[in-house]
Amino acid sequence: MSKPTDLVQGTLDLLILKTLALESMHGWAIAQRIRQVSKEVLQVNQGALYPALHRLENNGWIRADWGESENNRRAKYYSLTKAGTKYMEKEEANWERLSAAIGLVLKVG
Amino acid sequence: MRWMDVLRMAGRWVLRRGTAEGELDAELRFHLERSVAEKVAAGMPEERARRVAMMEFGGVENMKEECRETRKGNWLHDMAQDLGYGARMLRKSPGFTVVAVITLALGIGANTAIFSVIDAVLLKPLPLRQPEKLVALWETETAPGQYPLTGHDYVKWHEENGTFESMSLYSWPNTYNVRGGEETAGATVLKTEANFFSVLGVQPAIGRTFANGEDQKGGSKVAILSYGFWKERMGGDRDAVNKTVQLDAEPYTVIGVMPAWFRVPGKADVWMPLDMDKGKLVASGNHQWKAIGRVKSGVTIEQARADLRRIAAGLEKENPDSNRSVSAIVVPMRDAVIGHSDQLLWLLFGAVGLVLLIACVNVANLLLSRATGRRREIAVRSALGAGRGRLTRQLLTESVMLSLAGGVLGVAAAYGGVGLLRSVLVRLVPQPNPVQVGGASLLFTFGVCLVVGVLFGLAPALQSSEVASSEALKPKSSGVGTAGRRQWLRDALVAGEIGLCLMLCVGAGLLLRTFANLRAMDLGIHGDDVLTATVRLPETTYKTFDQGLGFYRQLLEQLRGTAGVNAVAMSTSLPLVAGVNGYITIPGRQAEANTGPLVQATSIDGDYFRAFGIPLLAGREYLPSEHEVAAKFMREISVVKTEAEARELAKKYTVAAVINQSMARAFWPNENAVGKIFNSFANFQVVGIVGDVKQFSPRTLVMPETFYPIEWDMANPNRPYSIVVQGTGKPENFIGELRSAVQGRDASLALMEVRTMPQIVGESMADTQYQTCLLGAMAILALILAAVGTYGVMSYLVRQRTNEIGIRMALGAARGQIVGMVLRQAGMRVAIGIVLGVLAAMAAGRLMTGMLVGVKPIDLPTYVGVAGLLAVVALAACYLPVRSAMRVDPMVALRDE
């Protein structure tokens, strides 16, 4: 099956971490939040989302707990860990530096 | 520590696996339901919403697999899954599994067995304290070779060296008469300096070894027994210490028993203290002693060698006559014990390696054939989300499972085979460590299984996982024509297998020709009806020359009167059983002492030449008066005090000698040797010339040889003599008569080394015989495997072309044409295999040069014969499938399409 070519892997990780920085959420909500916040520009494919979540969990950057959802269904809630926060800050800084650099190049061009 | 981690992980995985899978399901279902709910809220009918959501969601299994991949400890899960699949697949095709496992078991079993020998003989250190510090000591002489030490040189080396921690002297093995129970038998005795065992660094299994001083004043009457001797003669009595054994009719007190494995530097039954009388040793100029040494720590063997050579050079200066060209040879003990047997072992190892490779090729072929049948299964798995790496791993797991199963069976076979191998190799290879399938062998086998499993599994695995799912899922994709690359690989495997098999067959063929050449070799005797045995008179009861001579004369006389006996003789050595040799000088010729060709010296009595059918070419045998001259000389010299007196006495005597043709040619070319005089301590006159007899083995050249009257060699009547009986009927029939004749005269005497001459001839070529058997067995194994492999591939190919054959036959092709077509296809592979094999065999054949007699490593008849044999076997393996293809009804074949 096709890989999410619209989002570079590292970017998706960063988006997920950033989204979870506000509050813990389940997978569905994460996808919705990213879509809404990006004003429908970024569509997160489930095929990429769940493997990414499991990978982040395995790396210890996010933690998963089962909880009640809004409509009283059991759902798996992900939340940011301390290591995850650190990692996110680092990646965020990286990203900003990179996008600033790209922006500079584009302006000059 | 790492194992603990793995265990913990495995435990967690087993406990959590169920929940983890359930959680993943629940999580994804939740997502799907939210998606449906959202669509319904937006006004979509529920059924449609569900369908759309499912489509949006994409491949669930794929996603799950990706999630699983991220999980820690996952390889364990994969492996368990692979093992499960593998076991299921192997169970599903038991025929394939059984054939593959047995093929591998043969290959791996043979490797395990041979490796066990290599491990015990070549890899494991000698089972002694710091064996790398141990050396064997020899001397050089004017003639090339290594010689025993003189007592004189040993004492000097011992005293003057600065590089040895210790040295120990020991005797050549001697055979003693052992009395015990009913039977009297022979025992091999080594006399050693008291420190012998501590120099080697070995402890007895029971009791003690020699104490300091037990080798003084003639040596104490104590004995250390070998494990085998103790078991056999004392019934393994735990309280054997302080009991006595009768050796040469004298009681010896047992002080210890050596461990079962102990046979360094050579095998012996009993060890006794040597008489280390320094005065006697220094006076002894005979090269008759063996010695071992332990190099000081921090000193290399090279330094020790240089040290002894320095001392030897000094001794040569002091004694220019006796010590001319005498220097030290220092050989690491390991090399001294193993000798040249490593060559044979590595050859065998190479041979079993080839057999294993052929087995691998066969299994690879089987897997390839099966892989084609499994293409659809693989494609389905790949469509369901199995990655290529995962598929390859799965297939490799299967092949390693196969090889491990083969390994288990192979080790079981090796356990049985190693016993056989041990007894076969006992004559060819010294076994300083016991040969057994031990830890190292099992580890080796495990490694081989892994390598082999990957080796024969890799090609099929890579190919299978390459299959494009779209193509393979099409129905009936196994029709006419096969993918080019797979075909190429299969061809290469068949050709390679035939090439490997050819190499082994050429090796076996060369040895077979060598063996035939040896059998056909003229030994110079007709000994088919000759019985021989050894008798040794103990010192205690037979002290003088006349006592010894009297015993043997009467014995021979009695045997002569036995019914059916034609000729009776005694001698100091036998044909093919090397005796002693020395130098001669010829009066009037410019020759220094100790130069010229070495001459074998054998002393005989009775009808020696007639018994062996050795022709008298010129002159005559000894007259009774000539025996008397020798006897008179021996009686006179036995009372002489000094060596100078003895030399003076010797000058007065001329003893009769019969020489062989080679000696006549070497010393009196173009002359009649009869009547000529030569000198070797005393003067000898040649009275007769006899035909050449091989003295060492069928493959060595005949040396000049002189035969003296037996009296000449009876100064010490206690040396072993061979008794020779030739009569009508089977030589074995005279064993009873011979034994009762000997023991009737003296019940304490054992009849030792009882052998017929055909047995001696057989033993002289035992090395070649066993080499031929071993390599031949491997070649036959390889041939069977190659035939089975070729048959398998050809029947597969023919099956694939059944449709085509059907069409061709329907269109009117003659049977011959079709057979020709298939055989041409097969013939190409076989031909390429044969060419490759010939090239490889030519390259490897040189390793065998030392084992061959009368045949070059590149021997045209052998190559042609083996190539022909392989071609016939391979084509026969092809013909059967072709014939069955011909029986196919064209209509059936076409309908199948």
Interface residues (C-beta under 8 A of the other chain):
Chain A: M1 H26 G27 W28 N45 Q46 G47 Y50 P51 H54 R55 N58 W66 S69 N71 R73 R74 A75 K76
Chain B: E23 A26 E27 L28 F30 H31 E33 R34 S35 A37 E56 F57 G58 G59 N62 M63 E66 C67 E69 T70 R71 K72 G385
